[in-house]
Amino acid sequence: ETVFTTEQALDVAEKYRKTIDYMKGNALRWNTQTELIGSKL
């Protein structure tokens, strides 16, 4: 069993949120790129 302090749990949660935000940003950029490419074809 892994035991986290409150501070460690908050740090892990913050890193997770940042990772999700980063991935959402990448997905938005990819969608924009594919739409742009599709409009040019």
C-alpha positions in Angstrom: 0.0 0.0 0.0 1.3 3.4 -1.0 0.9 6.2 1.5 1.0 9.8 0.3 1.1 12.9 2.4 -1.5 15.6 1.6 1.2 17.7 -0.1 2.4 14.8 -2.2 -1.2 14.0 -3.3 -1.7 17.6 -4.2 1.5 17.6 -6.2 0.5 14.5 -8.1 -3.0 15.9 -8.8 -1.5 19.2 -10.1 0.9 17.3 -12.4 -2.0 15.2 -13.7 -4.1 18.3 -14.4 -1.2 19.9 -16.2 -0.7 16.8 -18.3 -4.4 16.6 -19.2 -4.4 20.3 -20.1 -1.3 19.8 -22.3 -2.9 16.8 -24.0 -6.1 18.8 -24.6 -4.1 21.6 -26.2 -2.3 19.1 -28.4 -5.6 17.6 -29.5 -7.0 21.1 -30.3 -3.9 21.9 -32.4 -4.2 18.6 -34.2 -7.9 19.1 -34.9 -7.1 22.6 -36.2 -4.3 21.3 -38.5 -6.5 18.5 -39.9 -9.3 20.9 -40.6 -6.9 23.3 -42.3 -5.4 20.5 -44.4 -8.9 19.1 -45.2 -10.0 22.6 -46.4 -7.0 22.8 -48.8 -7.5 19.4 -50.4 
